[in-house]
Amino acid sequence: MRAMQLAAPGEALHEVVLPDPEPGPGELRVRVRACGVCRTDLHVVDGELPEAKRPVIPGHEIVGVVDRIGAGVSGFAPGMRVGIPWLASTCGRCRWCLRGAENLCDAARFTGYTRDGGYAELAVADARYCFALPDPIDDVAAAPLLCAGLIGYRCLRMAGDATRLGLYGFGAAAHLVAQVARFEGRRVFAFTRPGDVDAQRFARSCGAEWAGGSDETPPERLDAAILFAPVGALVPAALRAVDKGGVVVCGGIHMSDVPAFPYRILWEERVVRSVANLTRRDAQEFLALAPRVPVRSEAQALPLGAANDALRRLREGEVRGALVLVP
């Protein structure tokens, strides 16, 4: 199979030809139709997530068709369309798994990070962590749902019942979350890079009633804010924007250091919390909800060999919505 492989952090991906992987017991082999390019992939490639498998095939927003089935797998058949997300497996036995927080499992493995992912023609995954995909959504549009959508959905749930919701960093996750938030009757306020009028226009097209730079003050106090931009300096900015009792949710797996800030902006029962990974329950709930909204992803398809250029565009902030690799 062809694949785009990372040999070492900080290097460009190399196009390689590898033997076709075979599914082991409990696994599926999937012929990849589309794989989204996520900011987490960028963190893996840039070495900001230090425990990556080496070499590794990145990619964890995988849409494909079941090609082969390993021993002991039930509920899947060849030709079935499935999604493979970031969470690749958990132990199922630790205190985190037993209390329903499998996203915190110490033995968790992750697609495109600690096991090979979807920047390839074929991918192998634990069948228990794969999901059937809603039929109305095509492959390219479905790919960003597998991480941008799922993590965004988990962040939204962590924001509680906030009516006035701020979204900092209006990319793949925010443009999907905004649609769900509006469907639920929330009001969306979008924050982009200062001066990025195109992103602000895009945010308004996705349902934001106000869009401005991350250096601006929203017209009203927010009930909650979700940070998708991996910029630690946005934490105190968001704290200043939320009302008493407000919640600031940090949605990224990696973020630059949070600068010191005065206790006064945290006081009055404001909360800062992070979101780590996702659970299978998140996926089941979000994939059932997405067709009802309906969630529409703004996604541009690129050939597999364009993975390095896709990562560059993401790093430089040139992406509207999401980029998706198509083998």
CORVEN-V282740 format. One record per pair of residues at least 24 apart in sequence whose C-alpha atoms are under 6 Angstrom apart, sorted by the first residue. I is the first residue (numbers start at 1). GAP is how many residues later the second one is. D is the distance in whole Angstrom. If there is no record, write none. Layout:
# CORVEN-V282740
((I & GAP & D) (I & GAP & D))
This chain:
# CORVEN-V282740
((1 & 120 & 6) (2 & 118 & 6) (2 & 119 & 6) (3 & 116 & 6) (3 & 117 & 4) (4 & 115 & 6) (5 & 51 & 6) (5 & 52 & 5) (6 & 49 & 6) (6 & 50 & 5) (7 & 48 & 4) (9 & 36 & 5) (9 & 37 & 5) (9 & 38 & 5) (10 & 35 & 6) (10 & 36 & 5) (23 & 47 & 5) (23 & 101 & 6) (24 & 46 & 5) (25 & 45 & 5) (25 & 46 & 4) (26 & 44 & 5) (26 & 45 & 6) (26 & 46 & 5) (26 & 47 & 5) (26 & 101 & 6) (27 & 43 & 5) (27 & 98 & 5) (27 & 99 & 4) (27 & 100 & 5) (28 & 40 & 6) (28 & 41 & 5) (28 & 42 & 6) (28 & 96 & 6) (28 & 97 & 5) (28 & 99 & 6) (29 & 37 & 6) (29 & 38 & 5) (29 & 39 & 5) (29 & 94 & 6) (29 & 95 & 4) (30 & 34 & 6) (30 & 35 & 5) (30 & 36 & 4) (30 & 37 & 5) (30 & 92 & 6) (30 & 93 & 5) (31 & 33 & 5) (31 & 34 & 5) (31 & 36 & 6) (31 & 90 & 6) (31 & 91 & 5) (32 & 32 & 4) (32 & 89 & 5) (32 & 90 & 5) (33 & 30 & 6) (33 & 31 & 5) (33 & 293 & 6) (34 & 29 & 5) (34 & 106 & 6) (34 & 291 & 6) (34 & 292 & 5) (35 & 26 & 5) (35 & 27 & 4) (35 & 83 & 6) (35 & 108 & 6) (35 & 289 & 5) (35 & 290 & 5) (36 & 25 & 5) (36 & 107 & 5) (36 & 108 & 5) (36 & 287 & 6) (36 & 288 & 4) (37 & 286 & 6) (37 & 287 & 6) (52 & 61 & 5) (52 & 62 & 5) (53 & 61 & 5) (56 & 60 & 6) (57 & 55 & 6) (57 & 59 & 5) (57 & 60 & 5) (58 & 54 & 4) (58 & 59 & 5) (58 & 61 & 6) (59 & 53 & 5) (59 & 58 & 5) (59 & 59 & 5) (59 & 60 & 5) (60 & 25 & 5) (60 & 26 & 5) (60 & 51 & 5) (60 & 52 & 5) (60 & 57 & 6) (61 & 24 & 5) (61 & 82 & 5) (61 & 83 & 6) (61 & 85 & 5) (61 & 86 & 6) (62 & 56 & 6) (62 & 81 & 6) (63 & 80 & 6) (82 & 49 & 5) (82 & 50 & 4) (82 & 51 & 5) (83 & 47 & 6) (83 & 48 & 5) (84 & 46 & 5) (85 & 61 & 5) (86 & 24 & 5) (86 & 25 & 5) (103 & 174 & 5) (103 & 175 & 5) (103 & 176 & 5) (121 & 206 & 6) (141 & 156 & 5) (141 & 158 & 6) (148 & 24 & 6) (148 & 25 & 4) (149 & 24 & 6) (152 & 25 & 6) (159 & 65 & 6) (162 & 61 & 5) (162 & 62 & 6) (163 & 24 & 6) (164 & 58 & 5) (164 & 59 & 5) (165 & 57 & 6) (165 & 59 & 5) (165 & 60 & 6) (166 & 24 & 6) (166 & 59 & 4) (167 & 24 & 6) (167 & 58 & 6) (167 & 59 & 5) (168 & 59 & 5) (168 & 60 & 6) (169 & 59 & 5) (169 & 60 & 5) (171 & 150 & 5) (172 & 149 & 5) (172 & 150 & 5) (224 & 24 & 6) (227 & 24 & 6) (228 & 24 & 6) (230 & 25 & 4) (231 & 24 & 6) (231 & 25 & 5) (232 & 24 & 5) (232 & 25 & 5) (232 & 26 & 4) (233 & 25 & 6) (233 & 26 & 6) (239 & 26 & 6) (240 & 25 & 6) (244 & 24 & 5) (245 & 24 & 5) (245 & 25 & 5) (246 & 24 & 5) (247 & 24 & 5) (247 & 25 & 6) (248 & 24 & 5) (249 & 24 & 5) (249 & 25 & 6) (250 & 24 & 5) (251 & 24 & 5) (299 & 24 & 5) (300 & 24 & 6) (301 & 24 & 6) (302 & 24 & 6) (303 & 24 & 6))
